[in-house]
Amino acid sequence: MAKRPKLTLLQYHEAMDRAFLFGDNLDRHLLQHPVCKLDKEFGTLIEEATDKIYAAYQLAGHRQTTIIFP
């Protein structure tokens, strides 16, 4: 069985950046859209997805600190 490569600080930083950009795009371009505001079921699903993206952002930040301060 092949060894899994260790993830680097830079890789976590890059993942955080991508998660932030994706979450920001969801917020600006979809959550603020009238369909999300008026169709509560649709809006709730998009809001949950956005929350998950930001949770992943937070997790990547936490994991990044475990590399810096093991």
Contact map, one row per residue, 1 for C-alpha under 8 A:
1110000000000000000000000000000000000000000000000000000000000000000000
1111000000000000000000000000000000000000000000000000000000000000000000
1111100000000000000000000000000000000000000000000000000000000000000000
0111110000000000000000000000000000000000000000000000000000000000000000
0011111000000000000000000000000000000000000000000000000000000000000000
0001111100000000000000000000000000000000000000000000000000000000000000
0000111110110000000000000000000000000000000000000000000000000000000000
0000011111110000000000000000000000000000000000000000000000000000001000
0000001111111000000000000000000000000000000000000000000000000001001100
0000000111111100000000000000000000000000000000000000000000000000000000
0000001111111110000000000000000000000000000000000000000000000000000000
0000001111111111000000000000000000000000000000000000000000011011000000
0000000011111111100000000000000000000000000000000000000000011001000000
0000000001111111110000000000000000000000000000000000000000000000000000
0000000000111111111000000000000000000000000000000000000010010000000000
0000000000011111111100000000000000000000000000000000000111011000000000
0000000000001111111110000000000000000000000000000000000010000000000000
0000000000000111111111000000000000000000000000000000000000000000000000
0000000000000011111111100000000000000000000000000000110110000000000000
0000000000000001111111110000000000000000000000000000110010000000000000
0000000000000000111111111000000000000000000000000000000000000000000000
0000000000000000011111111100000000000000000000000000100000000000000000
0000000000000000001111111110000000000000000000000110110000000000000000
0000000000000000000111111111000000000000000000000000000000000000000000
0000000000000000000011111111110000000000000000000000000000000000000000
0000000000000000000001111111111000000000000001000100000000000000000000
0000000000000000000000111111111100000000000000000100000000000000000000
0000000000000000000000011111111100000000000000000000000000000000000000
0000000000000000000000001111111110000000000000000000000000000000000000
0000000000000000000000001111111110010000000001000000000000000000000000
0000000000000000000000000111111110011000001001100000000000000000000000
0000000000000000000000000011111111011000000000000000000000000000000000
0000000000000000000000000000111111111000000000000000000000000000000000
0000000000000000000000000000000111111100000000000000000000000000000000
0000000000000000000000000000000011111110011000000000000000000000000000
0000000000000000000000000000011111111111011101000000000000000000000000
0000000000000000000000000000001111111111001000000000000000000000000000
0000000000000000000000000000000001111111001000000000000000000000000000
0000000000000000000000000000000000111111111000000000000000000000000000
0000000000000000000000000000000000011111111100000000000000000000000000
0000000000000000000000000000000000000011111110000000000000000000000000
0000000000000000000000000000000000110011111111000000000000000000000000
0000000000000000000000000000001000111111111111100000000000000000000000
0000000000000000000000000000000000010001111111110000000000000000000000
0000000000000000000000000000000000000000111111111000000000000000000000
0000000000000000000000000100011000010000011111111100000000000000000000
0000000000000000000000000000001000000000001111111110000000000000000000
0000000000000000000000000000000000000000000111111111000000000000000000
0000000000000000000000000000000000000000000011111111100000000000000000
0000000000000000000000100110000000000000000001111111110000000000000000
0000000000000000000000100000000000000000000000111111111000000000000000
0000000000000000000000000000000000000000000000011111111100000000000000
0000000000000000001101100000000000000000000000001111111110000000000000
0000000000000000001100100000000000000000000000000111111111000000000000
0000000000000000000000000000000000000000000000000011111111100000000000
0000000000000001001000000000000000000000000000000001111111110000000000
0000000000000011101100000000000000000000000000000000111111111000000000
0000000000000001000000000000000000000000000000000000011111111100000000
0000000000000000000000000000000000000000000000000000001111111110000000
0000000000011011000000000000000000000000000000000000000111111111000000
0000000000011001000000000000000000000000000000000000000011111111100000
0000000000000000000000000000000000000000000000000000000001111111110000
0000000000010000000000000000000000000000000000000000000000111111111000
0000000010011000000000000000000000000000000000000000000000011111111100
0000000000000000000000000000000000000000000000000000000000001111111111
0000000000000000000000000000000000000000000000000000000000000111111111
0000000110000000000000000000000000000000000000000000000000000011111111
0000000010000000000000000000000000000000000000000000000000000001111111
0000000000000000000000000000000000000000000000000000000000000000111111
0000000000000000000000000000000000000000000000000000000000000000111111
